[in-house]
Amino acid sequence: MYRDYGVIRKSDRSDNWNRAGEDMSAYQLVEPGDLVLNKMKTWQGSLGVSALRGIVSPAYFVYKPQTDDDPRFLHYTLRSMHHVGYYASISKGIRPNQWDLQPEMLDSMRVFLPDIDTQREIASSLEKVDSMITTLEALAEALRQRTTDTAAVFGLTDDHAGHRQDAHSPLDGIPEHWERTKFGYDFFESTERNGDDPPGPLLSISEYRGVEINTRTDGQQASSDVSNYRVVRPDQLAANMMWLNHGGLGVSSLTGYISPDYKAFSISPRFYPRYVHHLLRSPRYVDYFGTIGTGVRPNAQRVTKTALDMMPVPMPPMEEQRRIGGHLDEVSASVDRMLEKVSTLRQLLIERRGALITNVLIEQGVAA
């Protein structure tokens, strides 16, 4: 059975909503079961049937189904590759990542909807797949959190809780025989720039992996002129000063260059670089960066060089640093292998989810 979008009417305005005196009259009311589409990114799959009640900005379309179809099935089928491809074909724009959806074309789009029992059966199967994907994502996040052992990097004893909620200072609970220092005494900002001859590839700083080769294609690449970009060399600390409270730093094993907005630091010979890598990426330091950062948004908390220089840092004997760093490198490698397996399984489930809807459409001659 085919139905046009004509059986789905546009949402009412949200005239009765008000937030802190702001004029919300242009915002649109969303009820459970409504279809919500991002006008600029529908062609990327940025749409779905809402399970919540609320409001959205005028940058979205909101449609209200006029039928008794299963909203879960609508959610999955309208997000299928077949329909997303159609959204791309009716969207227009001068920039490839910002295309406007053409509503008059959307209104005439035909949607295949099987009988309600079939809709429910397919939707239930897809929900099970989604549940497994969510479980894998939670497992992946738990594995990432275990990459750095807070107790290990701070030398905490078994009877010392010593995690983020217990630490009033990064030095809280460290062994008495460990020395104390400050960041500015042992970490020295590098001023080396690319110039006319970059020594390696563009690097990025991942909150999960630290310094790595930049493989992103969504506008995060370097500009055509990279002469002013900062050089990073092996065993140097690279830091995104706006992202430290999210783990945006790490000791590099690569030679390359990073954004001129980032910083690179040479490390004193009193520190083993791999120990530094795990220490400063530990939950305790990530939380500490949040307390010394300045800014109104949690995802844009800049840590100044002055504040960083004053930061207390534990300094175990070199032998202990090497032991801790080596142990955590092994743990990280093991976690990375598990994450790779989880990622592979997650991707298979995503492909399976897409295939379930696509197969239905192919069987009905809707998609090729």
C-alpha positions in Angstrom: 0.0 0.0 0.0 1.3 3.4 -0.9 0.5 6.7 0.8 1.6 10.2 0.0 2.9 12.7 2.5 -0.4 14.4 1.8 -1.9 12.3 4.6 0.6 13.8 7.0 -0.2 17.5 7.9 2.2 20.2 9.0 2.4 20.8 12.8 0.8 23.7 14.6 2.8 26.6 15.9 3.6 26.5 19.6 1.9 29.8 20.6 1.3 28.7 24.2 5.0 27.9 24.9 7.2 30.4 26.6 10.8 30.1 28.0 12.3 32.8 30.1 10.3 35.5 28.3 11.6 34.4 24.9 9.3 34.7 21.9 8.7 31.0 21.0 5.7 31.6 18.6 7.8 30.5 15.6 8.7 27.3 17.3 6.7 24.2 16.5 5.0 21.8 18.9 6.1 18.2 18.7 3.9 15.3 20.1 4.8 11.6 20.4 4.4 10.1 17.0 5.2 13.3 15.1 7.8 13.1 12.3 10.5 15.7 12.8 13.0 16.6 10.0 16.0 18.9 10.0 15.5 21.0 6.9 19.2 21.3 6.3 20.3 17.8 7.0 17.4 15.5 6.2 19.4 14.2 3.2 21.9 12.9 5.8 19.3 11.0 7.7 18.6 13.7 10.3 15.0 12.9 10.9 12.8 10.6 13.0 9.5 9.9 14.6 9.5 11.5 18.1 8.7 9.6 21.3 8.7 12.9 23.3 6.6 16.0 23.7 8.3 19.3 23.3 9.1 22.1 20.8 11.6 22.5 18.0 13.0 25.5 16.2 11.7 26.8 12.8 14.8 25.1 11.3 12.8 21.8 11.4 9.7 20.5 9.6 7.1 18.7 11.8 4.5 16.4 10.3 1.6 14.8 12.1 0.5 11.4 10.7 -3.2 11.2 10.0 -3.3 7.4 10.1 -3.1 4.5 12.6 0.2 3.2 11.2 2.9 2.0 13.7 5.0 5.1 14.4 8.0 2.9 15.0 7.7 1.5 11.5 7.4 5.0 10.1 10.5 6.0 12.0 12.6 3.2 10.5 11.2 3.3 6.9 11.5 7.0 6.6 15.2 6.8 7.7 16.0 4.0 5.3 18.6 4.5 2.6 15.9 4.5 -0.1 14.1 7.5 1.4 17.3 9.3 2.5 18.4 9.1 -1.1 15.2 10.7 -2.2 15.6 13.5 0.3 19.0 14.2 -1.2 17.5 14.3 -4.6 14.9 17.0 -3.7 17.3 19.1 -1.5 19.1 22.1 -2.9 22.0 24.3 -1.8 25.3 25.7 -2.8 27.3 24.0 0.0 27.4 20.2 0.1 26.9 20.0 3.8 23.9 22.4 3.9 21.1 21.6 1.5 17.6 22.9 2.0 14.8 20.3 1.8 12.2 21.2 -0.7 8.8 20.8 1.1 6.6 20.8 -2.1 8.6 17.7 -3.3 8.4 16.1 0.1 4.6 16.5 0.2 4.3 14.4 -2.9 6.7 11.6 -1.9 5.1 8.2 -1.8 5.7 5.9 1.2 5.1 2.1 1.1 3.3 0.9 4.2 2.4 -2.8 4.6 -0.5 -3.9 6.8 -0.4 -3.0 10.5 0.6 -6.4 11.7 3.6 -6.5 9.3 4.6 -3.0 10.4 4.5 -4.1 14.0 6.5 -7.3 13.4 9.2 -5.4 11.4 9.4 -2.6 13.9 9.7 -5.0 16.9 12.6 -6.8 15.1 14.3 -3.5 14.4 13.9 -2.4 18.0 15.7 -5.5 19.1 18.5 -4.7 16.8 18.6 -1.1 18.1 18.7 -2.5 21.7 21.7 -4.6 20.8 23.4 -1.6 19.2 22.8 0.5 22.3 24.2 -2.3 24.5 27.4 -2.4 22.4 27.7 1.4 22.5 27.5 1.3 26.3 30.1 -1.5 26.4 32.4 0.5 24.2 32.1 3.6 26.5 32.7 1.4 29.6 35.9 0.0 27.9 37.1 3.5 27.1 36.7 4.5 30.7 38.8 1.6 31.8 41.7 2.6 29.5 43.3 4.7 32.2 43.5 3.2 35.7 43.2 6.2 38.1 44.6 4.2 41.0 47.6 3.1 39.0 48.7 6.5 37.7 48.4 8.1 41.1 49.9 5.2 43.1 46.8 4.9 45.3 46.5 2.2 47.8 43.7 -0.4 47.8 41.9 1.3 50.7 41.9 4.7 49.0 38.8 5.4 46.9 40.8 8.2 45.1 38.5 8.7 42.1 37.1 11.9 40.7 34.6 12.5 43.5 37.2 12.0 46.2 40.1 14.1 44.8 40.3 17.7 46.0 43.7 18.0 44.3 45.5 15.9 41.6 48.0 15.1 44.3 45.4 13.7 46.8 46.5 10.4 48.2 49.7 9.9 46.2 52.6 8.0 47.9 54.7 10.1 50.3 57.9 9.1 48.5 56.7 10.6 45.2 57.9 14.1 44.4 55.6 17.0 43.6 56.1 19.5 40.8 54.2 22.0 38.7 53.4 21.7 35.0 55.3 24.9 34.2 58.5 23.5 35.7 58.7 20.4 33.5 56.7 21.1 30.4 58.0 23.7 27.9 55.9 25.0 25.1 57.3 24.3 21.6 57.2 27.2 19.2 58.2 25.1 16.1 56.0 25.7 13.1 55.6 24.1 9.7 57.0 26.8 7.6 57.4 25.8 4.0 58.1 22.1 4.7 55.7 20.2 6.9 57.5 17.3 8.6 54.6 15.0 8.5 50.8 14.6 8.1 48.0 16.6 9.8 47.3 15.2 13.2 44.2 15.4 15.5 43.7 14.9 19.2 41.1 12.4 20.0 39.5 12.2 23.5 39.6 8.4 23.2 43.0 7.7 21.6 45.1 10.9 22.0 47.2 12.1 19.1 46.5 10.4 15.8 46.5 11.0 12.0 43.6 13.2 11.0 41.3 11.2 8.7 38.2 13.4 9.1 36.4 14.7 6.0 33.8 17.0 7.6 35.6 20.3 7.5 38.2 19.5 10.2 41.1 19.4 7.7 43.9 22.0 7.6 43.5 25.0 5.4 45.5 25.2 2.2 48.2 27.3 4.0 49.6 25.3 6.9 52.8 27.2 7.3 51.7 28.5 10.7 50.5 25.1 12.0 52.3 23.7 15.1 54.8 20.9 14.6 54.5 17.9 17.0 57.2 15.3 17.4 57.4 11.9 19.1 57.3 12.2 23.0 55.9 15.7 22.9 52.6 16.5 24.6 49.9 18.0 22.3 46.9 19.7 23.8 43.7 21.3 22.6 43.3 24.0 25.2 39.5 24.2 24.6 39.0 20.5 25.1 41.1 19.5 28.0 38.1 18.8 30.2 37.1 16.1 27.6 40.5 14.5 27.4 41.7 16.6 24.4 45.5 16.0 24.9 48.0 13.2 24.7 51.7 12.4 24.1 52.4 11.8 20.5 54.2 8.9 18.9 54.1 10.6 15.5 55.7 13.5 13.7 53.2 15.8 12.1 51.4 19.1 12.7 48.4 20.3 14.6 46.1 23.4 14.5 47.8 26.6 15.4 45.1 27.0 18.1 46.5 23.9 19.9 49.8 23.7 21.9 52.7 21.4 21.9 55.0 20.8 24.9 58.4 19.2 25.3 58.7 17.1 28.4 61.4 17.3 31.0 63.7 14.2 31.2 62.4 13.8 34.8 59.2 12.3 33.2 58.6 9.2 31.2 56.4 10.4 28.3 54.1 7.4 28.3 53.4 7.9 32.0 52.6 11.5 31.3 50.2 10.4 28.5 48.1 8.3 30.9 48.4 10.6 33.9 47.0 13.7 32.2 44.3 11.8 30.4 43.1 10.2 33.7 39.6 11.0 34.9 41.0 12.9 37.9 42.9 15.3 35.6 40.0 15.6 33.1 37.8 16.8 36.0 40.6 19.1 37.2 40.8 20.8 33.8 37.1 21.5 34.1 37.7 23.4 37.4 40.5 25.6 36.0 38.9 26.2 32.6 37.1 29.4 31.7 34.0 29.7 29.5 30.2 29.6 29.6 29.8 26.3 27.7 31.1 22.9 29.0 32.3 22.0 25.5 34.4 25.2 25.2 36.3 25.5 28.5 39.6 27.1 27.7 42.5 26.4 30.0 45.0 29.2 29.9 48.8 28.6 29.7 49.1 30.4 33.1 46.6 28.1 34.8 48.2 25.1 33.2 51.7 26.1 34.4 50.4 26.3 37.9 48.9 22.8 37.8 50.3 20.4 40.4 51.7 17.2 39.0 52.9 14.1 40.8 56.4 12.8 39.9 57.1 9.2 40.8 60.6 7.7 40.6 61.5 7.1 37.0 61.4 3.3 37.5 57.8 3.5 38.7 56.8 5.8 35.9 58.1 3.3 33.4 56.3 0.4 35.1 53.0 2.3 35.3 53.3 3.6 31.7 54.2 0.2 30.3 51.3 -1.5 32.2 48.8 1.1 31.0 50.1 0.8 27.4 49.3 -2.9 27.5 45.9 -2.3 29.0 45.2 0.3 26.3 46.2 -2.0 23.5 44.0 -4.8 24.9 41.0 -2.3 25.2 41.7 -1.1 21.6 41.5 -4.7 20.4 38.2 -5.2 22.2 36.8 -1.9 20.9 37.7 -3.0 17.4 35.6 -6.1 17.8 32.7 -4.2 19.3 32.9 -1.7 16.5 32.8 -4.5 13.9 29.8 -6.1 15.5 28.0 -2.8 15.9 28.6 -2.0 12.2 27.2 -5.5 11.2 24.1 -4.8 13.3 23.6 -1.4 11.7 23.9 -3.0 8.2 21.4 -5.7 9.3 19.0 -3.0 10.5 19.2 -1.2 7.2 18.8 -4.5 5.3 15.5 -5.4 7.0 13.8 -2.3 5.7 15.5 -2.4 2.3 14.4 -6.0 1.8 10.8 -5.1 2.4 11.0 -2.3 -0.1 12.7 -4.5 -2.7 10.1 -7.2 -2.3 7.4 -4.7 -3.0 9.3 -3.2 -6.0 9.7 0.1 -4.2 13.6 0.1 -4.2 16.1 -1.5 -6.5 
